[in-house]
Structures are given as C-alpha cells and as structure tokens.
Amino acid sequence: SWGVSTRLIGALVMAHSDDTGLVLPPKLAPIQVVLTPIWRSAPQREELLAYAGGVAAELKAAGLRVHIATATT
C-alpha cells in the first residue's frame, strides 16, 4: 500500500526541516518565493507593492511560484 499516513508526513518533516522550520524541496513546496514588502506610510505601501508586483512577475516568468505577503492590519 502506498497510502499517505501521519507517519509518512512525519518522516517528510523530519527529513526536510532545520532549526528554523520546514524546508520543502522546490517540487513539493506550494510557494517557492515569498516577497515581504515593509512600509511606513500609505504612499510608500503603494509604491512598494507595485515594485514587488514587478519582481513577482519576473520570477513567475522564470517559472517560480511566488507570493507577496502583505499585512492585514
């Protein structure tokens, strides 16, 4: 049986983690690159998000799975 169980998931986490957390191989990772813009004002927020969008587009064109993290508060 090739059923996925909690034991298999545990082995995956044990094999692909370090002191800072889980590090999945690129083929398994749902997101390969996370961009985290940090801003201090609303105008700066818009500027940084536009820039991050351009960087994300370039990375996606290169075949990477990209996510732009933004604060919700």
CHARMM internal coordinates of N, CA and C (Angstrom, degrees):
IC EDIT
DIST 1 N 1 CA 1.4385
DIST 1 CA 1 C 1.5338
ANGL 1 N 1 CA 1 C 109.36
DIST 1 C 2 N 1.3292
ANGL 1 CA 1 C 2 N 116.66
DIHE 1 N 1 CA 1 C 2 N 136.03
DIST 2 N 2 CA 1.4596
ANGL 1 C 2 N 2 CA 122.16
DIHE 1 CA 1 C 2 N 2 CA 177.72
DIST 2 CA 2 C 1.5245
ANGL 2 N 2 CA 2 C 110.48
DIHE 1 C 2 N 2 CA 2 C -107.65
DIST 2 C 3 N 1.3210
ANGL 2 CA 2 C 3 N 116.77
DIHE 2 N 2 CA 2 C 3 N 24.80
DIST 3 N 3 CA 1.4664
ANGL 2 C 3 N 3 CA 120.72
DIHE 2 CA 2 C 3 N 3 CA 179.96
DIST 3 CA 3 C 1.5188
ANGL 3 N 3 CA 3 C 111.74
DIHE 2 C 3 N 3 CA 3 C -63.42
DIST 3 C 4 N 1.3122
ANGL 3 CA 3 C 4 N 115.86
DIHE 3 N 3 CA 3 C 4 N 139.34
DIST 4 N 4 CA 1.4599
ANGL 3 C 4 N 4 CA 121.07
DIHE 3 CA 3 C 4 N 4 CA 178.59
DIST 4 CA 4 C 1.5285
ANGL 4 N 4 CA 4 C 108.26
DIHE 3 C 4 N 4 CA 4 C -83.21
DIST 4 C 5 N 1.3078
ANGL 4 CA 4 C 5 N 115.90
DIHE 4 N 4 CA 4 C 5 N 126.58
DIST 5 N 5 CA 1.4575
ANGL 4 C 5 N 5 CA 120.33
DIHE 4 CA 4 C 5 N 5 CA 179.93
DIST 5 CA 5 C 1.5229
ANGL 5 N 5 CA 5 C 109.49
DIHE 4 C 5 N 5 CA 5 C -124.75
DIST 5 C 6 N 1.3159
ANGL 5 CA 5 C 6 N 115.92
DIHE 5 N 5 CA 5 C 6 N 176.13
DIST 6 N 6 CA 1.4622
ANGL 5 C 6 N 6 CA 119.85
DIHE 5 CA 5 C 6 N 6 CA 178.38
DIST 6 CA 6 C 1.5233
ANGL 6 N 6 CA 6 C 110.84
DIHE 5 C 6 N 6 CA 6 C -64.11
DIST 6 C 7 N 1.3029
ANGL 6 CA 6 C 7 N 117.35
DIHE 6 N 6 CA 6 C 7 N -29.61
DIST 7 N 7 CA 1.4678
ANGL 6 C 7 N 7 CA 120.58
DIHE 6 CA 6 C 7 N 7 CA 178.02
DIST 7 CA 7 C 1.5307
ANGL 7 N 7 CA 7 C 110.41
DIHE 6 C 7 N 7 CA 7 C -65.34
DIST 7 C 8 N 1.3325
ANGL 7 CA 7 C 8 N 117.21
DIHE 7 N 7 CA 7 C 8 N -41.52
DIST 8 N 8 CA 1.4615
ANGL 7 C 8 N 8 CA 120.86
DIHE 7 CA 7 C 8 N 8 CA 178.42
DIST 8 CA 8 C 1.5358
ANGL 8 N 8 CA 8 C 110.69
DIHE 7 C 8 N 8 CA 8 C -66.05
DIST 8 C 9 N 1.3267
ANGL 8 CA 8 C 9 N 116.60
DIHE 8 N 8 CA 8 C 9 N -42.04
DIST 9 N 9 CA 1.4676
ANGL 8 C 9 N 9 CA 120.46
DIHE 8 CA 8 C 9 N 9 CA 177.73
DIST 9 CA 9 C 1.5294
ANGL 9 N 9 CA 9 C 109.95
DIHE 8 C 9 N 9 CA 9 C -62.35
DIST 9 C 10 N 1.3256
ANGL 9 CA 9 C 10 N 117.31
DIHE 9 N 9 CA 9 C 10 N -42.64
DIST 10 N 10 CA 1.4703
ANGL 9 C 10 N 10 CA 121.59
DIHE 9 CA 9 C 10 N 10 CA 177.29
DIST 10 CA 10 C 1.5115
ANGL 10 N 10 CA 10 C 111.91
DIHE 9 C 10 N 10 CA 10 C -60.21
DIST 10 C 11 N 1.3278
ANGL 10 CA 10 C 11 N 117.17
DIHE 10 N 10 CA 10 C 11 N -41.51
DIST 11 N 11 CA 1.4669
ANGL 10 C 11 N 11 CA 120.93
DIHE 10 CA 10 C 11 N 11 CA 178.58
DIST 11 CA 11 C 1.5264
ANGL 11 N 11 CA 11 C 110.58
DIHE 10 C 11 N 11 CA 11 C -65.11
DIST 11 C 12 N 1.3381
ANGL 11 CA 11 C 12 N 117.39
DIHE 11 N 11 CA 11 C 12 N -38.90
DIST 12 N 12 CA 1.4674
ANGL 11 C 12 N 12 CA 121.26
DIHE 11 CA 11 C 12 N 12 CA 177.58
DIST 12 CA 12 C 1.5234
ANGL 12 N 12 CA 12 C 110.61
DIHE 11 C 12 N 12 CA 12 C -62.27
DIST 12 C 13 N 1.3295
ANGL 12 CA 12 C 13 N 116.66
DIHE 12 N 12 CA 12 C 13 N -46.03
DIST 13 N 13 CA 1.4646
ANGL 12 C 13 N 13 CA 120.99
DIHE 12 CA 12 C 13 N 13 CA 179.94
DIST 13 CA 13 C 1.5289
ANGL 13 N 13 CA 13 C 110.24
DIHE 12 C 13 N 13 CA 13 C -64.62
DIST 13 C 14 N 1.3268
ANGL 13 CA 13 C 14 N 117.48
DIHE 13 N 13 CA 13 C 14 N -42.44
DIST 14 N 14 CA 1.4581
ANGL 13 C 14 N 14 CA 120.99
DIHE 13 CA 13 C 14 N 14 CA -179.56
DIST 14 CA 14 C 1.5361
ANGL 14 N 14 CA 14 C 111.15
DIHE 13 C 14 N 14 CA 14 C -63.94
DIST 14 C 15 N 1.3213
ANGL 14 CA 14 C 15 N 116.74
DIHE 14 N 14 CA 14 C 15 N -38.65
DIST 15 N 15 CA 1.4647
ANGL 14 C 15 N 15 CA 120.40
DIHE 14 CA 14 C 15 N 15 CA -177.36
DIST 15 CA 15 C 1.5268
ANGL 15 N 15 CA 15 C 112.84
DIHE 14 C 15 N 15 CA 15 C -77.45
DIST 15 C 16 N 1.3326
ANGL 15 CA 15 C 16 N 116.90
DIHE 15 N 15 CA 15 C 16 N -25.84
DIST 16 N 16 CA 1.4657
ANGL 15 C 16 N 16 CA 120.27
DIHE 15 CA 15 C 16 N 16 CA -173.38
DIST 16 CA 16 C 1.5222
ANGL 16 N 16 CA 16 C 112.42
DIHE 15 C 16 N 16 CA 16 C -121.55
DIST 16 C 17 N 1.3048
ANGL 16 CA 16 C 17 N 117.78
DIHE 16 N 16 CA 16 C 17 N 43.08
DIST 17 N 17 CA 1.4583
ANGL 16 C 17 N 17 CA 119.66
DIHE 16 CA 16 C 17 N 17 CA 176.50
DIST 17 CA 17 C 1.5184
ANGL 17 N 17 CA 17 C 109.50
DIHE 16 C 17 N 17 CA 17 C -135.40
DIST 17 C 18 N 1.3209
ANGL 17 CA 17 C 18 N 114.50
DIHE 17 N 17 CA 17 C 18 N 162.94
DIST 18 N 18 CA 1.4570
ANGL 17 C 18 N 18 CA 120.56
DIHE 17 CA 17 C 18 N 18 CA 175.69
DIST 18 CA 18 C 1.5229
ANGL 18 N 18 CA 18 C 107.95
DIHE 17 C 18 N 18 CA 18 C -137.14
DIST 18 C 19 N 1.3166
ANGL 18 CA 18 C 19 N 117.70
DIHE 18 N 18 CA 18 C 19 N -164.41
DIST 19 N 19 CA 1.4631
ANGL 18 C 19 N 19 CA 120.66
DIHE 18 CA 18 C 19 N 19 CA -176.13
DIST 19 CA 19 C 1.5289
ANGL 19 N 19 CA 19 C 113.62
DIHE 18 C 19 N 19 CA 19 C -66.76
DIST 19 C 20 N 1.3387
ANGL 19 CA 19 C 20 N 117.68
DIHE 19 N 19 CA 19 C 20 N -17.48
DIST 20 N 20 CA 1.4597
ANGL 19 C 20 N 20 CA 119.89
DIHE 19 CA 19 C 20 N 20 CA -178.88
DIST 20 CA 20 C 1.5261
ANGL 20 N 20 CA 20 C 112.83
DIHE 19 C 20 N 20 CA 20 C -103.92
DIST 20 C 21 N 1.3082
ANGL 20 CA 20 C 21 N 118.69
DIHE 20 N 20 CA 20 C 21 N -0.46
DIST 21 N 21 CA 1.4635
ANGL 20 C 21 N 21 CA 120.13
DIHE 20 CA 20 C 21 N 21 CA 175.55
DIST 21 CA 21 C 1.5092
ANGL 21 N 21 CA 21 C 113.53
DIHE 20 C 21 N 21 CA 21 C 132.76
DIST 21 C 22 N 1.2999
ANGL 21 CA 21 C 22 N 114.57
DIHE 21 N 21 CA 21 C 22 N -164.21
DIST 22 N 22 CA 1.4527
ANGL 21 C 22 N 22 CA 122.95
DIHE 21 CA 21 C 22 N 22 CA -175.77
DIST 22 CA 22 C 1.5304
ANGL 22 N 22 CA 22 C 110.87
DIHE 21 C 22 N 22 CA 22 C -75.39
DIST 22 C 23 N 1.3185
ANGL 22 CA 22 C 23 N 116.22
DIHE 22 N 22 CA 22 C 23 N 131.92
DIST 23 N 23 CA 1.4582
ANGL 22 C 23 N 23 CA 122.45
DIHE 22 CA 22 C 23 N 23 CA 177.08
DIST 23 CA 23 C 1.5239
ANGL 23 N 23 CA 23 C 106.92
DIHE 22 C 23 N 23 CA 23 C -127.59
DIST 23 C 24 N 1.3263
ANGL 23 CA 23 C 24 N 115.97
DIHE 23 N 23 CA 23 C 24 N 98.12
DIST 24 N 24 CA 1.4587
ANGL 23 C 24 N 24 CA 120.35
DIHE 23 CA 23 C 24 N 24 CA -177.45
DIST 24 CA 24 C 1.5248
ANGL 24 N 24 CA 24 C 110.90
DIHE 23 C 24 N 24 CA 24 C -84.53
DIST 24 C 25 N 1.3270
ANGL 24 CA 24 C 25 N 116.89
DIHE 24 N 24 CA 24 C 25 N 147.95
DIST 25 N 25 CA 1.4666
ANGL 24 C 25 N 25 CA 119.66
DIHE 24 CA 24 C 25 N 25 CA 173.44
DIST 25 CA 25 C 1.5324
ANGL 25 N 25 CA 25 C 109.29
DIHE 24 C 25 N 25 CA 25 C -61.14
DIST 25 C 26 N 1.3237
ANGL 25 CA 25 C 26 N 118.74
DIHE 25 N 25 CA 25 C 26 N 149.80
DIST 26 N 26 CA 1.4639
ANGL 25 C 26 N 26 CA 121.62
DIHE 25 CA 25 C 26 N 26 CA -175.81
DIST 26 CA 26 C 1.5298
ANGL 26 N 26 CA 26 C 114.14
DIHE 25 C 26 N 26 CA 26 C -53.21
DIST 26 C 27 N 1.3256
ANGL 26 CA 26 C 27 N 118.86
DIHE 26 N 26 CA 26 C 27 N -35.02
DIST 27 N 27 CA 1.4632
ANGL 26 C 27 N 27 CA 119.98
DIHE 26 CA 26 C 27 N 27 CA -179.16
DIST 27 CA 27 C 1.5297
ANGL 27 N 27 CA 27 C 112.23
DIHE 26 C 27 N 27 CA 27 C -69.75
DIST 27 C 28 N 1.3251
ANGL 27 CA 27 C 28 N 117.69
DIHE 27 N 27 CA 27 C 28 N -24.88
DIST 28 N 28 CA 1.4668
ANGL 27 C 28 N 28 CA 121.44
DIHE 27 CA 27 C 28 N 28 CA 179.86
DIST 28 CA 28 C 1.5202
ANGL 28 N 28 CA 28 C 113.45
DIHE 27 C 28 N 28 CA 28 C -94.00
DIST 28 C 29 N 1.3286
ANGL 28 CA 28 C 29 N 117.04
DIHE 28 N 28 CA 28 C 29 N -27.54
DIST 29 N 29 CA 1.4613
ANGL 28 C 29 N 29 CA 121.23
DIHE 28 CA 28 C 29 N 29 CA -175.15
DIST 29 CA 29 C 1.5273
ANGL 29 N 29 CA 29 C 110.29
DIHE 28 C 29 N 29 CA 29 C -68.91
DIST 29 C 30 N 1.3355
ANGL 29 CA 29 C 30 N 118.24
DIHE 29 N 29 CA 29 C 30 N 126.02
DIST 30 N 30 CA 1.4595
ANGL 29 C 30 N 30 CA 119.55
DIHE 29 CA 29 C 30 N 30 CA 178.59
DIST 30 CA 30 C 1.5266
ANGL 30 N 30 CA 30 C 111.80
DIHE 29 C 30 N 30 CA 30 C -68.03
DIST 30 C 31 N 1.3308
ANGL 30 CA 30 C 31 N 116.90
DIHE 30 N 30 CA 30 C 31 N -29.49
DIST 31 N 31 CA 1.4678
ANGL 30 C 31 N 31 CA 122.70
DIHE 30 CA 30 C 31 N 31 CA 177.10
DIST 31 CA 31 C 1.5196
ANGL 31 N 31 CA 31 C 106.87
DIHE 30 C 31 N 31 CA 31 C -128.25
DIST 31 C 32 N 1.3263
ANGL 31 CA 31 C 32 N 116.78
DIHE 31 N 31 CA 31 C 32 N 127.87
DIST 32 N 32 CA 1.4599
ANGL 31 C 32 N 32 CA 120.67
DIHE 31 CA 31 C 32 N 32 CA -178.52
DIST 32 CA 32 C 1.5214
ANGL 32 N 32 CA 32 C 112.56
DIHE 31 C 32 N 32 CA 32 C -95.49
DIST 32 C 33 N 1.3259
ANGL 32 CA 32 C 33 N 117.52
DIHE 32 N 32 CA 32 C 33 N -30.30
DIST 33 N 33 CA 1.4692
ANGL 32 C 33 N 33 CA 121.88
DIHE 32 CA 32 C 33 N 33 CA -177.52
DIST 33 CA 33 C 1.5243
ANGL 33 N 33 CA 33 C 108.43
DIHE 32 C 33 N 33 CA 33 C -133.93
DIST 33 C 34 N 1.3271
ANGL 33 CA 33 C 34 N 116.80
DIHE 33 N 33 CA 33 C 34 N 131.50
DIST 34 N 34 CA 1.4643
ANGL 33 C 34 N 34 CA 121.56
DIHE 33 CA 33 C 34 N 34 CA 174.22
DIST 34 CA 34 C 1.5249
ANGL 34 N 34 CA 34 C 107.50
DIHE 33 C 34 N 34 CA 34 C -119.12
DIST 34 C 35 N 1.3232
ANGL 34 CA 34 C 35 N 115.49
DIHE 34 N 34 CA 34 C 35 N 121.18
DIST 35 N 35 CA 1.4625
ANGL 34 C 35 N 35 CA 121.49
DIHE 34 CA 34 C 35 N 35 CA 176.00
DIST 35 CA 35 C 1.5250
ANGL 35 N 35 CA 35 C 107.58
DIHE 34 C 35 N 35 CA 35 C -97.03
DIST 35 C 36 N 1.3371
ANGL 35 CA 35 C 36 N 116.64
DIHE 35 N 35 CA 35 C 36 N 129.82
DIST 36 N 36 CA 1.4632
ANGL 35 C 36 N 36 CA 121.54
DIHE 35 CA 35 C 36 N 36 CA -178.15
DIST 36 CA 36 C 1.5188
ANGL 36 N 36 CA 36 C 109.65
DIHE 35 C 36 N 36 CA 36 C -123.47
DIST 36 C 37 N 1.3400
ANGL 36 CA 36 C 37 N 117.56
DIHE 36 N 36 CA 36 C 37 N 89.63
DIST 37 N 37 CA 1.4630
ANGL 36 C 37 N 37 CA 119.33
DIHE 36 CA 36 C 37 N 37 CA 177.65
DIST 37 CA 37 C 1.5290
ANGL 37 N 37 CA 37 C 110.24
DIHE 36 C 37 N 37 CA 37 C -73.68
DIST 37 C 38 N 1.3242
ANGL 37 CA 37 C 38 N 116.17
DIHE 37 N 37 CA 37 C 38 N 140.77
DIST 38 N 38 CA 1.4650
ANGL 37 C 38 N 38 CA 122.13
DIHE 37 CA 37 C 38 N 38 CA 179.37
DIST 38 CA 38 C 1.5254
ANGL 38 N 38 CA 38 C 107.54
DIHE 37 C 38 N 38 CA 38 C -120.94
DIST 38 C 39 N 1.3214
ANGL 38 CA 38 C 39 N 116.41
DIHE 38 N 38 CA 38 C 39 N 123.22
DIST 39 N 39 CA 1.4579
ANGL 38 C 39 N 39 CA 121.27
DIHE 38 CA 38 C 39 N 39 CA -176.96
DIST 39 CA 39 C 1.5160
ANGL 39 N 39 CA 39 C 111.07
DIHE 38 C 39 N 39 CA 39 C -126.62
DIST 39 C 40 N 1.3482
ANGL 39 CA 39 C 40 N 114.65
DIHE 39 N 39 CA 39 C 40 N 165.19
DIST 40 N 40 CA 1.4665
ANGL 39 C 40 N 40 CA 120.95
DIHE 39 CA 39 C 40 N 40 CA 179.82
DIST 40 CA 40 C 1.5183
ANGL 40 N 40 CA 40 C 113.18
DIHE 39 C 40 N 40 CA 40 C -117.74
DIST 40 C 41 N 1.3193
ANGL 40 CA 40 C 41 N 117.72
DIHE 40 N 40 CA 40 C 41 N -17.25
DIST 41 N 41 CA 1.4654
ANGL 40 C 41 N 41 CA 120.49
DIHE 40 CA 40 C 41 N 41 CA -178.59
DIST 41 CA 41 C 1.5276
ANGL 41 N 41 CA 41 C 108.61
DIHE 40 C 41 N 41 CA 41 C -143.77
DIST 41 C 42 N 1.3327
ANGL 41 CA 41 C 42 N 115.57
DIHE 41 N 41 CA 41 C 42 N 163.77
DIST 42 N 42 CA 1.4625
ANGL 41 C 42 N 42 CA 120.85
DIHE 41 CA 41 C 42 N 42 CA -179.13
DIST 42 CA 42 C 1.5343
ANGL 42 N 42 CA 42 C 112.44
DIHE 41 C 42 N 42 CA 42 C -60.39
DIST 42 C 43 N 1.3390
ANGL 42 CA 42 C 43 N 118.92
DIHE 42 N 42 CA 42 C 43 N -46.27
DIST 43 N 43 CA 1.4700
ANGL 42 C 43 N 43 CA 118.10
DIHE 42 CA 42 C 43 N 43 CA 178.45
DIST 43 CA 43 C 1.5367
ANGL 43 N 43 CA 43 C 112.08
DIHE 42 C 43 N 43 CA 43 C -62.55
DIST 43 C 44 N 1.3134
ANGL 43 CA 43 C 44 N 116.04
DIHE 43 N 43 CA 43 C 44 N -38.49
DIST 44 N 44 CA 1.4588
ANGL 43 C 44 N 44 CA 119.76
DIHE 43 CA 43 C 44 N 44 CA 178.45
DIST 44 CA 44 C 1.5296
ANGL 44 N 44 CA 44 C 110.21
DIHE 43 C 44 N 44 CA 44 C -66.34
DIST 44 C 45 N 1.3248
ANGL 44 CA 44 C 45 N 116.63
DIHE 44 N 44 CA 44 C 45 N -35.94
DIST 45 N 45 CA 1.4679
ANGL 44 C 45 N 45 CA 121.40
DIHE 44 CA 44 C 45 N 45 CA 178.29
DIST 45 CA 45 C 1.5220
ANGL 45 N 45 CA 45 C 110.26
DIHE 44 C 45 N 45 CA 45 C -58.44
DIST 45 C 46 N 1.3331
ANGL 45 CA 45 C 46 N 116.21
DIHE 45 N 45 CA 45 C 46 N -49.81
DIST 46 N 46 CA 1.4614
ANGL 45 C 46 N 46 CA 120.51
DIHE 45 CA 45 C 46 N 46 CA -178.95
DIST 46 CA 46 C 1.5234
ANGL 46 N 46 CA 46 C 111.60
DIHE 45 C 46 N 46 CA 46 C -61.35
DIST 46 C 47 N 1.3323
ANGL 46 CA 46 C 47 N 116.21
DIHE 46 N 46 CA 46 C 47 N -41.96
DIST 47 N 47 CA 1.4684
ANGL 46 C 47 N 47 CA 120.96
DIHE 46 CA 46 C 47 N 47 CA -179.81
DIST 47 CA 47 C 1.5241
ANGL 47 N 47 CA 47 C 110.88
DIHE 46 C 47 N 47 CA 47 C -63.70
DIST 47 C 48 N 1.3310
ANGL 47 CA 47 C 48 N 116.65
DIHE 47 N 47 CA 47 C 48 N -45.41
DIST 48 N 48 CA 1.4608
ANGL 47 C 48 N 48 CA 120.46
DIHE 47 CA 47 C 48 N 48 CA -178.46
DIST 48 CA 48 C 1.5256
ANGL 48 N 48 CA 48 C 112.31
DIHE 47 C 48 N 48 CA 48 C -68.88
DIST 48 C 49 N 1.3328
ANGL 48 CA 48 C 49 N 116.78
DIHE 48 N 48 CA 48 C 49 N -38.30
DIST 49 N 49 CA 1.4617
ANGL 48 C 49 N 49 CA 118.96
DIHE 48 CA 48 C 49 N 49 CA 178.13
DIST 49 CA 49 C 1.5291
ANGL 49 N 49 CA 49 C 111.35
DIHE 48 C 49 N 49 CA 49 C -66.21
DIST 49 C 50 N 1.3268
ANGL 49 CA 49 C 50 N 116.89
DIHE 49 N 49 CA 49 C 50 N -36.05
DIST 50 N 50 CA 1.4642
ANGL 49 C 50 N 50 CA 120.25
DIHE 49 CA 49 C 50 N 50 CA 176.49
DIST 50 CA 50 C 1.5301
ANGL 50 N 50 CA 50 C 110.25
DIHE 49 C 50 N 50 CA 50 C -65.48
DIST 50 C 51 N 1.3242
ANGL 50 CA 50 C 51 N 116.40
DIHE 50 N 50 CA 50 C 51 N -43.47
DIST 51 N 51 CA 1.4662
ANGL 50 C 51 N 51 CA 120.40
DIHE 50 CA 50 C 51 N 51 CA 178.63
DIST 51 CA 51 C 1.5324
ANGL 51 N 51 CA 51 C 110.40
DIHE 50 C 51 N 51 CA 51 C -63.94
DIST 51 C 52 N 1.3402
ANGL 51 CA 51 C 52 N 116.45
DIHE 51 N 51 CA 51 C 52 N -45.29
DIST 52 N 52 CA 1.4647
ANGL 51 C 52 N 52 CA 120.43
DIHE 51 CA 51 C 52 N 52 CA 179.42
DIST 52 CA 52 C 1.5269
ANGL 52 N 52 CA 52 C 110.63
DIHE 51 C 52 N 52 CA 52 C -61.86
DIST 52 C 53 N 1.3311
ANGL 52 CA 52 C 53 N 116.63
DIHE 52 N 52 CA 52 C 53 N -36.00
DIST 53 N 53 CA 1.4594
ANGL 52 C 53 N 53 CA 120.12
DIHE 52 CA 52 C 53 N 53 CA 176.73
DIST 53 CA 53 C 1.5206
ANGL 53 N 53 CA 53 C 112.14
DIHE 52 C 53 N 53 CA 53 C -62.34
DIST 53 C 54 N 1.3238
ANGL 53 CA 53 C 54 N 116.93
DIHE 53 N 53 CA 53 C 54 N -38.46
DIST 54 N 54 CA 1.4618
ANGL 53 C 54 N 54 CA 120.84
DIHE 53 CA 53 C 54 N 54 CA 176.91
DIST 54 CA 54 C 1.5221
ANGL 54 N 54 CA 54 C 111.85
DIHE 53 C 54 N 54 CA 54 C -66.43
DIST 54 C 55 N 1.3330
ANGL 54 CA 54 C 55 N 115.78
DIHE 54 N 54 CA 54 C 55 N -43.57
DIST 55 N 55 CA 1.4709
ANGL 54 C 55 N 55 CA 119.94
DIHE 54 CA 54 C 55 N 55 CA 177.99
DIST 55 CA 55 C 1.5280
ANGL 55 N 55 CA 55 C 109.58
DIHE 54 C 55 N 55 CA 55 C -63.30
DIST 55 C 56 N 1.3338
ANGL 55 CA 55 C 56 N 116.71
DIHE 55 N 55 CA 55 C 56 N -42.93
DIST 56 N 56 CA 1.4607
ANGL 55 C 56 N 56 CA 121.04
DIHE 55 CA 55 C 56 N 56 CA 179.70
DIST 56 CA 56 C 1.5280
ANGL 56 N 56 CA 56 C 110.56
DIHE 55 C 56 N 56 CA 56 C -61.54
DIST 56 C 57 N 1.3162
ANGL 56 CA 56 C 57 N 117.43
DIHE 56 N 56 CA 56 C 57 N -40.37
DIST 57 N 57 CA 1.4686
ANGL 56 C 57 N 57 CA 120.97
DIHE 56 CA 56 C 57 N 57 CA 179.29
DIST 57 CA 57 C 1.5226
ANGL 57 N 57 CA 57 C 111.11
DIHE 56 C 57 N 57 CA 57 C -62.77
DIST 57 C 58 N 1.3361
ANGL 57 CA 57 C 58 N 116.87
DIHE 57 N 57 CA 57 C 58 N -41.55
DIST 58 N 58 CA 1.4687
ANGL 57 C 58 N 58 CA 120.45
DIHE 57 CA 57 C 58 N 58 CA 177.76
DIST 58 CA 58 C 1.5228
ANGL 58 N 58 CA 58 C 111.24
DIHE 57 C 58 N 58 CA 58 C -63.60
DIST 58 C 59 N 1.3289
ANGL 58 CA 58 C 59 N 116.09
DIHE 58 N 58 CA 58 C 59 N -43.10
DIST 59 N 59 CA 1.4624
ANGL 58 C 59 N 59 CA 120.06
DIHE 58 CA 58 C 59 N 59 CA -179.46
DIST 59 CA 59 C 1.5271
ANGL 59 N 59 CA 59 C 111.06
DIHE 58 C 59 N 59 CA 59 C -66.77
DIST 59 C 60 N 1.3438
ANGL 59 CA 59 C 60 N 116.51
DIHE 59 N 59 CA 59 C 60 N -39.96
DIST 60 N 60 CA 1.4639
ANGL 59 C 60 N 60 CA 119.73
DIHE 59 CA 59 C 60 N 60 CA 177.74
DIST 60 CA 60 C 1.5228
ANGL 60 N 60 CA 60 C 110.81
DIHE 59 C 60 N 60 CA 60 C -64.53
DIST 60 C 61 N 1.3354
ANGL 60 CA 60 C 61 N 116.72
DIHE 60 N 60 CA 60 C 61 N -37.79
DIST 61 N 61 CA 1.4601
ANGL 60 C 61 N 61 CA 120.65
DIHE 60 CA 60 C 61 N 61 CA 177.66
DIST 61 CA 61 C 1.5241
ANGL 61 N 61 CA 61 C 111.31
DIHE 60 C 61 N 61 CA 61 C -63.74
DIST 61 C 62 N 1.3408
ANGL 61 CA 61 C 62 N 115.95
DIHE 61 N 61 CA 61 C 62 N -26.75
DIST 62 N 62 CA 1.4727
ANGL 61 C 62 N 62 CA 120.79
DIHE 61 CA 61 C 62 N 62 CA 177.81
DIST 62 CA 62 C 1.5241
ANGL 62 N 62 CA 62 C 111.52
DIHE 61 C 62 N 62 CA 62 C -84.32
DIST 62 C 63 N 1.3567
ANGL 62 CA 62 C 63 N 116.92
DIHE 62 N 62 CA 62 C 63 N 0.36
DIST 63 N 63 CA 1.4562
ANGL 62 C 63 N 63 CA 120.27
DIHE 62 CA 62 C 63 N 63 CA 175.93
DIST 63 CA 63 C 1.5137
ANGL 63 N 63 CA 63 C 115.83
DIHE 62 C 63 N 63 CA 63 C 94.75
DIST 63 C 64 N 1.3362
ANGL 63 CA 63 C 64 N 117.58
DIHE 63 N 63 CA 63 C 64 N 13.73
DIST 64 N 64 CA 1.4640
ANGL 63 C 64 N 64 CA 120.72
DIHE 63 CA 63 C 64 N 64 CA 179.73
DIST 64 CA 64 C 1.5256
ANGL 64 N 64 CA 64 C 110.51
DIHE 63 C 64 N 64 CA 64 C -96.40
DIST 64 C 65 N 1.3233
ANGL 64 CA 64 C 65 N 115.93
DIHE 64 N 64 CA 64 C 65 N 152.09
DIST 65 N 65 CA 1.4594
ANGL 64 C 65 N 65 CA 121.91
DIHE 64 CA 64 C 65 N 65 CA 175.20
DIST 65 CA 65 C 1.5260
ANGL 65 N 65 CA 65 C 107.43
DIHE 64 C 65 N 65 CA 65 C -93.58
DIST 65 C 66 N 1.3342
ANGL 65 CA 65 C 66 N 116.74
DIHE 65 N 65 CA 65 C 66 N 118.63
DIST 66 N 66 CA 1.4636
ANGL 65 C 66 N 66 CA 122.92
DIHE 65 CA 65 C 66 N 66 CA -169.25
DIST 66 CA 66 C 1.5270
ANGL 66 N 66 CA 66 C 110.36
DIHE 65 C 66 N 66 CA 66 C -122.22
DIST 66 C 67 N 1.3297
ANGL 66 CA 66 C 67 N 115.23
DIHE 66 N 66 CA 66 C 67 N 145.11
DIST 67 N 67 CA 1.4636
ANGL 66 C 67 N 67 CA 122.54
DIHE 66 CA 66 C 67 N 67 CA 175.36
DIST 67 CA 67 C 1.5251
ANGL 67 N 67 CA 67 C 108.32
DIHE 66 C 67 N 67 CA 67 C -134.00
DIST 67 C 68 N 1.3373
ANGL 67 CA 67 C 68 N 116.59
DIHE 67 N 67 CA 67 C 68 N 135.76
DIST 68 N 68 CA 1.4685
ANGL 67 C 68 N 68 CA 120.51
DIHE 67 CA 67 C 68 N 68 CA 174.39
DIST 68 CA 68 C 1.5196
ANGL 68 N 68 CA 68 C 107.11
DIHE 67 C 68 N 68 CA 68 C -102.01
DIST 68 C 69 N 1.3259
ANGL 68 CA 68 C 69 N 116.24
DIHE 68 N 68 CA 68 C 69 N 115.45
DIST 69 N 69 CA 1.4651
ANGL 68 C 69 N 69 CA 122.16
DIHE 68 CA 68 C 69 N 69 CA -179.22
DIST 69 CA 69 C 1.5118
ANGL 69 N 69 CA 69 C 108.71
DIHE 68 C 69 N 69 CA 69 C -85.61
DIST 69 C 70 N 1.3284
ANGL 69 CA 69 C 70 N 116.49
DIHE 69 N 69 CA 69 C 70 N 129.09
DIST 70 N 70 CA 1.4554
ANGL 69 C 70 N 70 CA 121.06
DIHE 69 CA 69 C 70 N 70 CA 176.80
DIST 70 CA 70 C 1.5229
ANGL 70 N 70 CA 70 C 108.70
DIHE 69 C 70 N 70 CA 70 C -129.97
DIST 70 C 71 N 1.3067
ANGL 70 CA 70 C 71 N 115.72
DIHE 70 N 70 CA 70 C 71 N 147.47
DIST 71 N 71 CA 1.4655
ANGL 70 C 71 N 71 CA 121.22
DIHE 70 CA 70 C 71 N 71 CA 178.95
DIST 71 CA 71 C 1.5259
ANGL 71 N 71 CA 71 C 108.54
DIHE 70 C 71 N 71 CA 71 C -73.63
DIST 71 C 72 N 1.3149
ANGL 71 CA 71 C 72 N 116.10
DIHE 71 N 71 CA 71 C 72 N 144.82
DIST 72 N 72 CA 1.4548
ANGL 71 C 72 N 72 CA 119.86
DIHE 71 CA 71 C 72 N 72 CA 179.95
DIST 72 CA 72 C 1.5128
ANGL 72 N 72 CA 72 C 111.69
DIHE 71 C 72 N 72 CA 72 C -97.93
DIST 72 C 73 N 1.3262
ANGL 72 CA 72 C 73 N 117.14
DIHE 72 N 72 CA 72 C 73 N -6.15
DIST 73 N 73 CA 1.4694
ANGL 72 C 73 N 73 CA 119.11
DIHE 72 CA 72 C 73 N 73 CA -179.35
DIST 73 CA 73 C 1.4989
ANGL 73 N 73 CA 73 C 110.03
DIHE 72 C 73 N 73 CA 73 C -109.00
END
COOR INIT
IC SEED 1 N 1 CA 1 C
IC BUILD
